[in-house]
């Protein structure tokens, strides 16, 4: 079966634009729908960006928590080698 091409191109948004939109949507006096309408994007797209942002922040926090014990272990190993 042949692939269908509609000719419709999905716009690509910069990371800066996405971050700014997500930050605006987290303001207490703004809603996802109002921010999406102001930026002329679909609210579902903004919700996906928000979820990705939350996941990334969670990943960053988890990775920071995991790196601290490794550094302590490395310091312990260095001290034992020095002895």
N, C-alpha and C positions, 0 to 999 in steps of 0.2 A: 504494500500500500504506500503510495507516495506521501511525503511529508507536506503538510499544508503550511503555507506562509501567508500571514495576514498583512505583512508589511508594517505592522504596528510595532514601534520601538518603545521599550520601557525606559523611562529616563533614569539615568544614573546620578545619584546624589553624592556629593563629597562627604567625607567623614566629618568635616567641620560643620556642615549643614545639619547632618544627623545629630551630632552632639548638641548643637544649639537648640534644635527642635526638642530633643529629649529633656534638656535642662528646663526649657520653657514649660514643658508639659508636667514637670514635677513641682512647679510653683503651686501653692495652695489655692490661689484664686483663679487658676486656669484649669480647663478640662482638656482631655485629649482631643475631643471633637472640635473645640474652639481653636486650639493650636493647629490642628490639621486643616481646618477651613482657612485659617489665616495664611498658612504656607502653601495652600492649594495642593495638598496631598491627601490620600485616603487615610482615614483614622486607623484602619487595620495595619497599614504600613508603619504608622507611628507607634502603634502598640507593639509590633514586632521589634522595632528599634529599641523601645523601652525594655522589653524582655531581654534582648541581647545585651543591652547596657547593664541591666541588673545581673545577668549571668557573668558578665566579664568582671564586674566589681566583686562578685562573690568569689570568682576564680582568683582574682588578685589577692583578696584577703586570705583565702585558703593557702595560696602559694607563699605568702609572706609568713604565715604561721608555721608552715612546714620548713621554711629555710632557716628559721632561728635555731631549732635543735641541731641541724646539720652543722651550723657554724660552731655551736658549742662542742659538738663531737670533734670537729676538726681542731679546735683549740686544745681540747684534751689530748688528742693524738700528738699534736705538736709539742705540748708540754712533756708528755711521756717520752717522746723521742729525744728531747733536749736533755732529759735526765739520764 
